[in-house]
Amino acid sequence: MEWASDFSDSRNERDEVHVLDLLEPHTNLKKLMVSFYGGSKFPSWIGSSSFSNRVDLNIRNCKNCTTLASLGQLSSLRNLCITGMDGLKRVGAEFYGEVSPSVKPFSSLETLIFEDMPEWKNWSFPYMVEEVGAFPWLRQLRTRNCPKLIKLPCHPPSLEKLDVCECAELAIPLRRLASVYKLSLTGCCRAHLSTRDGADLSSLINIFNIQEIPSCREEFKQFLETLQHLETYDCACMEKLADELQRLISLTDMRIEQCPKLVSLPGIFPPEYKDFINCCASLKWLPDGILTYGNSSSSSP
């Protein structure tokens, strides 16, 4: 269901709400995309539990909507992507729908994506939702270009991949990443990793864009001995990698790209280690055996 992409004054919000309400599809529908819808809210059928066969839902560029539909009761929903909702400022209890001890919100969801939400600041996780265990099968969570978002809810124990991009104010509690093996942080220069209350990161073997290591506490650095893959790119201000990276005794490969101020790397890496470096124009020193491309004018000592 796609409207015109031009959100001009000629569009009638009330008409579009009425039209989408009347466009309720058959309950056997498995996949639904709603794009450029101009209403301020969604009709109740979008998240009705009667759509028990729906597995994919994509809500794109519905810029006038200020609240999300109640989607937690879609029992078969596996993939949910919400992008371009400029008017949304908070996600709360309405997102999960009715909650009871026998009903887990988003009981089948595996992938959850939020992108391009410029005003979104709060994502709350009501106590009752946490008690019953929402998102019991969630594997991948992605939040991209949500510059005002300050907090993520509790991650379910099933979460394996966390991708955060251009979320400058976000705090990511490490104690909630016990099952995550792939963590990606891109363009999050002011975001921080919190280590309060302890953190078991033994499962984390892949990290992307790890420029935050120099500011992390000792508890966080301890997990580095299990890390296998590291990638950092587009770090315009980074001049060196932290000395703590010498703890990477399990590291097998690392990629460094588009870090124009990077001057040198730590000199101690595992013997099986492989490296790829590209477009780091200021690089002056590298350990032996490191592979470089692009305009990286580096040399071994």
Long-range contacts (C-beta under 8 A, 24 or more apart in sequence): 1-32, 1-33, 1-34, 1-35, 1-37, 2-33, 2-34, 2-35, 2-36, 3-35, 3-36, 3-37, 3-38, 4-36, 5-36, 5-61, 7-36, 7-38, 7-63, 7-64, 11-38, 13-38, 13-39, 13-40, 13-64, 14-39, 17-41, 17-43, 21-45, 27-51, 27-52, 27-53, 28-53, 29-53, 29-54, 30-54, 30-55, 30-56, 31-55, 31-56, 31-57, 32-56, 32-57, 32-58, 33-57, 33-58, 33-59, 33-60, 34-58, 34-59, 34-60, 34-62, 35-60, 35-61, 35-62, 36-60, 36-61, 36-62, 36-63, 37-62, 37-64, 37-65, 38-62, 38-63, 38-64, 39-64, 39-65, 40-64, 40-65, 40-66, 40-87, 41-65, 41-66, 41-67, 41-69, 42-68, 42-69, 43-69, 44-69, 44-70, 46-71, 47-71, 47-72, 47-73, 47-74, 47-97, 48-73, 49-73, 49-74, 49-75, 49-97, 52-76, 55-79, 55-108, 57-81, 58-83, 59-83, 59-85, 60-84, 61-85, 63-87, 67-94, 68-94, 68-95, 70-94, 70-95, 70-96, 70-97, 70-98, 71-95, 71-97, 71-106, 72-96, 72-97, 72-99, 72-105, 72-106, 72-134, 73-97, 73-98, 73-103, 73-105, 74-106, 75-107, 75-108, 76-108, 77-106, 77-108, 77-109, 78-108, 78-109, 78-110, 78-111, 79-109, 79-110, 79-111, 80-106, 80-109, 80-111, 80-112, 80-113, 81-111, 81-113, 81-115, 82-113, 82-114, 82-115, 82-117, 83-113, 83-114, 83-115, 83-116, 83-117, 84-115, 84-116, 84-117, 85-117, 85-120, 86-117, 86-118, 86-119, 87-119, 88-117, 88-119, 88-120, 89-119, 89-120, 89-121, 89-122, 90-120, 90-121, 90-122, 90-123, 90-124, 91-120, 91-122, 91-123, 91-124, 92-122, 92-124, 92-126, 93-124, 93-126, 93-129, 96-126, 96-129, 96-134, 99-126, 99-128, 99-129, 99-132, 99-134, 100-132, 101-131, 101-132, 103-132, 104-132, 104-133, 104-134, 104-136, 105-129, 105-132, 105-134, 105-135, 106-134, 106-135, 106-138, 107-136, 107-137, 108-137, 109-135, 109-137, 109-138, 110-137, 110-138, 110-139, 110-140, 111-138, 111-139, 111-140, 111-142, 112-138, 112-140, 112-141, 112-142, 113-141, 113-142, 113-144, 114-142, 114-143, 114-144, 114-146, 115-142, 115-143, 115-144, 115-145, 115-146, 116-144, 116-145, 116-146, 117-145, 117-146, 117-149, 118-145, 118-146, 118-147, 118-148, 119-148, 120-146, 120-148, 120-149, 121-148, 121-149, 121-150, 122-149, 122-150, 122-151, 123-149, 123-151, 123-152, 123-153, 124-153, 125-153, 125-154, 130-154, 135-159, 143-167, 143-170, 146-170, 152-176, 155-179, 155-180, 164-188, 164-191, 167-191, 173-197, 173-199, 174-199, 174-201, 174-219, 174-220, 175-199, 175-200, 177-201, 177-204, 178-203, 179-203, 180-204, 181-205, 181-206, 182-206, 182-207, 182-208, 183-207, 183-208, 184-208, 184-209, 185-209, 185-210, 185-211, 185-212, 186-233, 186-234, 187-234, 188-212, 189-237, 193-220, 195-219, 195-220, 199-223, 201-226, 202-226, 205-229, 205-250, 206-230, 207-231, 208-232, 208-233, 209-233, 209-234, 209-235, 211-235, 211-238, 213-241, 213-242, 213-244, 213-245, 214-242, 214-244, 221-247, 224-248, 225-249, 225-250, 226-250, 227-251, 228-252, 228-253, 229-253, 229-254, 230-254, 230-255, 231-255, 231-256, 232-256, 232-257, 232-259, 233-257, 233-258, 233-259, 234-258, 234-259, 235-259, 235-262, 236-260, 236-261, 237-261, 238-262, 239-263, 239-282, 240-264, 240-265, 241-265, 241-266, 242-266, 256-280, 265-290
